[in-house]
């Protein structure tokens, strides 16, 4: 065991060796966050924790796959295969295939992707005889998605005069009817969309305490990557599952939150210490990836954030080339500039 632990610096070792109780790891960019998560799981297993009792949630399948491969390399493939590790959606789809029948869904329910959802919504708009230029199916799909990620069911929507008024003011007073029709059609087809995988998991754990108790007992150690990008629905699921043992480790960086447009709630990471008692707080501040000029520039910008968890990122790397400044008049122009710069760099370097 000591061999892989010795590969960590002191700041990385501390959260890995923190076995029980809640802990938060604030990981600056390029600071070895993935290595800490991976080695923490390997350490728990080396300490006798059954892989079946560990839940690790990531935001991408690629991250989950890489972590599982690293863990298998340390502890062996047979030990690693029983880990519940994956994206929020993939893990909770697995959970719903086991217990979703309690909500009336078949074990082999279909999962609609975004295009499936948009096609169904477009069909509903047409069947209801609504003006497709006002009720644009992509906008309606985004609206329904935001409802679900905030746990706003059809009933909750109809009971919220502010939401109803917002749609009326936007000249879309039938949004609630489309939502209800969409939910009914999905249910009758034995289907869930991506947002349902979170919404229905919340519903299952809330309405069936025996199911919640089963998974609380199973997931005795929970690890969440990129915690700053969790939305309200994800937050509630994790909090419910961790409530019994409170062996929860969240890793993230409030300065790297990028999914607010998907409903990510930055307060989840900012308020973590209020949700649990005696939280172990760890900071990974050494950047191994970037030049000193880049790190210092990033620090100067991040330092202006009003609400933040204090940290000072630093590096032993060289100064590197000076930073070029480009001034954009709009965020869209800035996005195009960045995308074009990346494209040009790829072409010049013949990168894939």
LOVO-528523 format. One record per residue: z negated, x, y of N, C-alpha, C in turn; residue in one letter. Coordinates in steps of 0.05 Angstrom, whole numbers, plus 5000, padded with zeros to 4 digits. Layout:
<sites>
ZXYZXYZXYA/...
</sites>
This chain:
<sites>
500050164976500050005000500050175025X/498450385025498150545049500750665058X/502650715039505150845047506650685068X/506950425064508450275084506850225109X/504250205107502550165131502750415149X/502950645137503150895152505650925168X/507650755163510150755178509850625205X/507550495210507150345235505650515255X/506150465281504450595301501850435303X/499950535318497250415319497350125329X/498950075349499149805361500349615340X/502149705324503349535303501449495280X/499949695273498049675250495949455255X/494849445279492649265284493148975276X/495348845284495848565275496548545246X/497748755235498348745206495848735189X/493748895198491248915183489348685190X/489948515209488248285216488848065195X/487148045175487747875152487247575158X/484847505166484047225169483647145198X/484046885203483646775229486246775246X/486246635268488646615285489146875301X/491646945304492347175320495047135333X/495247255357497747245372498747525378X/501247575372502447835377504547805399X/503947915423505847915445507548165442X/510148115435511848335428514048375448X/513948585464516048645483518648705468X/520848695483523448745471523549025458X/524749035433525049285420522549425411X/520349265407517749385401517049385371X/518849295354518249285325517049035316X/517648815329516548555322517148475293X/519648505285520448415258519048585237X/518748845243517349015224514348935221X/513148855243510348765242510048515225X/511848315229511748075213512148135184X/514148295178514848365150512548515137X/511448705150509248865138506648705136X/506348525154503948345152504048175127X/506348065122506647905097506248075073X/507448315073507148495050504248575046X/502848615069499948695068498348465056X/498848215065497447985054497747975024X/500248015015500748004986499348234971X/499248464984497848694972494848644970X/493848474989491048404989490348174969X/492348084954491847884934492547594942X/493747564965494647294973497247224958X/497246994944499546914929501846854948X/504246954942506546904960507146604963X/506346444943506646154944504946034967X/502946174975501146074996501746175024X/504046305027504946415053507346265063X/507146175088509446035101510246205125X/512846285126513846445149516246295161X/516046235186518046075200519546245220X/522146245219523846395237525846205252X/527446315269529346155284532246185274X/532646395257535346435246535146495217X/537246415202537346475173537646785169X/539046915188539447205186536747345187X/534947265206532347395209530747345183X/530747105172529247045148530247205125X/532947225122534147375100533447675102X/533547785126532948075129529948125123X/528247945132525347985127524747965098X/525947775084525447745055526447985040X/528748095048529748335035527848575038X/526848595063524948815068522348785052X/521348545051518948485036519348545006X/521648454996522348494967522448794961X/523448954981523549244977520749364975X/518849244989516149354989514449264965X/514548994960512748884939514248804914X/516848804914518448724890519648454894X/522048424883523548174886522147934873X/520947984850519647754836517247644852X/515847824866513647734882514647584908X/516747684919517747574944519147314942X/520147244918521947014915520446754920X/517746744916516246494919515346444948X/516046634966515346584994516746345005X/515246185021516545965036517346095062X/519746195063520646335087523446235095X/523846175121526446085130526145965158X/528345845167528245715193526545465190X/525645365213524145115214525744895199X/528244875205529844655193530244685163X/530744935153531144965125528544925109X/526345025119523744995106522944695104X/523244555127522344275127524344095113X/526844175111528744025094527844045065X/526944275057525844315029523444145025X/521644135044519243975042519943675040X/521943585056522743305056524143225031X/525543415018526743354992524643304971X/522343424974520143384955518643124961X/518043064986516342844993517542635012X/520142675019521442485037521742205026X/521442174999521641904987519441724998X/517241835007515041675018515941535044X/518041645057519141525081521641355075X/522341335049524641175041527241325038X/527041595039529541755037529841865008X/532241874998532741994971532342294972X/531642404949531242694948533842854955X/536142724950538642864955539942764981X/538142705001539242595026541242795038X/543142685053545242845066544142945093X/544943185100544243295127546743295144X/546643135165548843125184548743365203X/550943505207551043715227551743575254X/552043735275552543625302555143465302X/557143565289559743425289559543155275X/558043145252557642895238556242695256X/554142785270552642605288554442505310X/556042685322557742595344559842405335X/560942445311562942255301561741975297X/559341965286558041715281557341575308X/556341725327555741605353558241505367X/560441655365563041565377563941305364X/563541285337564241045323562540805332X/560040855336558140635344558940545373X/559440735390560240665418562740485417X/564640555400567140405398566640125387X/564940115366564339855353562839665372X/561239785390559639625409561339545433X/563839645434565639565456564839685482X/563539925482562640055507564840245517X/564740295543566640465556566140755549X/567940875534567541145524567541355546X/568541285570568541465592565841475606X/564241255602561541245613559641345591X/559941225568558241305545559641525529X/559541765540560841995527559142085503X/560442085480558942125455557342385454X/558442595466556842845465554342825483X/554542695505552242665523550142485509X/551042275496549242095482547842235459X/549442405445548242555423546042745433X/546642875456544643055468542142905477X/542542665487540342495496538542415473X/539842335451538342255427536942495415X/538242725416536942975406534443035421X/534643005448532243065465529942865459X/530642615454528642425446527142515421X/528742575401527542645375525842895376X/526743095391525143345394522643305410X/522443085425520043015439518442795424X/519342735399518042535382518242255394X/520342205409520741935421522441775402X/521241595386522741425368524041195384X/525641035370526840805384524740625396X/522640565381520540395391519140525415X/518640785414517340925437519240915461X/521740945457523740935479523640665492X/523640445477523740175488521140115503X/518940245495516340205508515840385532X/517840555538517540735561519440655583X/518440505603520140405624521540625640X/520340855642521541075657524141175644X/524041195617526441285602528641075604X/527840825601529740605602531040595630X/529440635650530440635678532340865683X/531641105672533341335675536241285665X/536341155642538941105630540440875646X/538940685656540140475672541240595698X/539740775710540640905735543141075730X/543341175705545641345698548041165689X/547640905693549740705685550240705655X/548040765640548240755610545940585599X/545740325607543540165599543340105569X/545640155555545640095526544940335509X/543840545522543140785507541240725484X/539140565490537140495470538440345446X/540340175452541740025430543340225413X/544740415426546240615410544240775393X/542040855405540041015390539040855366X/538340605369537340445347539540415325X/541940355334544140325315544640585299X/544440815313544941075301542741135280X/540241085287538041125268538340955244X/539040695247539340515225541640605207X/543840685219546140765203545541015187X/544141205199543341455184541541385161X/539641215165537741145144539141005121X/540840815128542240665106544140845091X/545141055104546941245090545341455075X/542641445076541041655063541541925076X/541541925103542242175117540242235139X/539942495145538342585168540042775183X/539742785210540942995226538943215229X/539843435242538043675245535443605258X/535543435278533043355292531143195275X/532343035257530642875238528943055220X/529943295214528543465196525743535208X/525543545234522943585247521543325252X/523043125263521842865269520642735244X/522142735222521142615197518942775184X/518943035187516643195177514143125192X/514343095218512043005234511042735225X/513042555221512342285212510942285185X/512042445167510942465140508042565140X/507542785155504942905156502942725171X/503842555189502142375204501442125189X/503442015176503141755162501941795134X/502142025123501142075095499242315094X/496742265100494742485101494542635075X/495142505052494942645027497142855025X/499442805037501643005038500843235056X/499743175079498743375097496743555083X/494843435069492743585056493943775035X/495943675021497243835000498544095012X/499944055035501244285047499344465063X/497244355073495144515086493944705065X/493444605041492244765020494244975009X/496844895009498845084999499245315019X/499645245045500345445065497745555078X/496445735063493945835073494346055094X/496646165095497346365116500046285127X/500146255154502546165167503346375188X/505846445189506946625209509346495223X/509346515249511546395265512746605283X/515346645279516846835296517946695321X/518346835343519446725368517946475376X/515346485376513646255382514246135409X/515146305428515746205455518046005456X/519545995434521845815434521445565417X/518945515409518345275394518345035413X/519244805403519144555419516644395412X/516244165424513844005419513643925390X/515743845378515743755350514943985331X/516144225335515444455319512544535322X/511644525347508844585354506944415338X/507444155338505543965325505544005295X/507844065283507944105254506244355247X/506744575261505344825255502244785259X/501544645281498744605287497344445265X/498744235255497644065234497344225208X/499344375201499244525176497044745176X/496644865200494745085203491844995207X/491444735210488844635219486644685199X/487144695174484944725154483945015153X/485745205149484845485146485045645172X/486845565190487245705215487945995213X/489146065190490246335187493146335197X/493346315223496046295235496546535253X/498946655249499846875265502346805279X/502346805306504746745321505647005335X/508247045335509347285347511447195367X/511447315391513447235411512947385437X/514447295457514247415483515047195503X/513147125520513746915540516046985558X/516547255561518647345579521447325566X/521547255540524047245526524846965517X/523646765529524246485522527046415531X/528746315512531546265519532445985511X/530645825500531545565489530345325504X/529845355530528745125545530744895545X/533344965544535444755544535444595518X/534044695497533744555472531044425470X/529444435491526844315490524544505485X/525144765484523044965479520944935501X/518444955493516144915512514645175514X/514945315536513645575540510545555539X/509545315545506545285545505445315517X/507045285496506045325469504945605465X/506245805476505246075473503146135494X/503546035518501646085540498945965534X/498845745519496345605513495245645485X/496445835471495545875443492645935441X/491546085459488746165458486845925464X/488045705475486445465479486345285454X/488345325437488645155413486845255390X/486045505391484545625369482245785380X/480045795365477745955372478046245363X/476946435378476846715370479546825362X/481546785379484246885373484347185377X/485447315356485947605359488447645376X/488247805397490547835415491548125413X/494148155407495248415404497848435420X/498348675431500748725447502348955436X/504948905432506749125425508349195450X/507749415462508849485488510849715488X/510949865466512850095466515549995457X/517550045474520249965469521750205456X/522850155432524250375417527250355421X/528150135434531050075434532450165460X/531150135482532450155508531850415523X/533450475542532950715560530750645580X/529650855592527450815611528350655635X/530850695644531850545667531950245662X/532850175638532949895631530249775629X/528349915616525649815613524349765640X/524549965658523349935684524549715700X/527149685698528549465713527549195702X/527449175676526548915664523648855672X/521949055672519149015680518948915709X/520649025726520448945755521248655758X/523148565742523948275743521848095731X/520948165707519048005693516447985709X/515748195723513248195739513147975760X/515447865767515547645787514847375775X/514747345748514147095736511346995744X/511146745751508646635760506646605737X/507546485715505846445692506746635669X/504946815662505747005641503347125628X/503847225604501747375589502147665596X/500147795607500448065618501048265596X/502948435602503648665585505248855601X/505249105593506849315606508549455585X/511049395585512949515566513649795576X/513649995557514350265564516050395542X/517150625547518750755527518551055530X/518951195508519151485508522051575508X/523851385509526751455509527551585536X/529951695536531051825560531451615582X/531851715607532351535629534951375625X/536951515614539451375610541051345635X/543451235634545151205658543951005677X/544651035703543750855723544750575717X/543250375727544050095722545950005744X/548149875736550049765755549149485762X/549349415787548449145796550948975803X/550948735792553048545798551848295809X/552748205832551647965844553547725839X/552447525827553947275821552947055840X/554746875847553946655864552746415849X/553446395823552346175807551546275779X/549946125765549146205738551546195719X/553446005724555845995707557546245711X/557746335736559346575742558046815729X/555346825730553947045717554347045687X/554346805675554846785646557546885639X/559546815655562346895649562547205652X/561247315672561347605677560147755653X/557847655643556547785620558347765595X/559347525590561047485566563547665568X/564847675591567247835594566648135591X/564348215602563548505600563148575570X/561848405555561448455527564048475512X/565848285518568448275506570048535512X/570048625537571548865544570349105530X/567649115529566349345515567149355486X/567249125473567949115445570849215441X/572549125459575349205457575749515461X/574249615481574449905487573350075465X/571149975453569850135431570850065404X/572749865403573749765377571549675359X/569649535371567349435355568049165343X/566849105320567348845307565348645316X/
</sites>
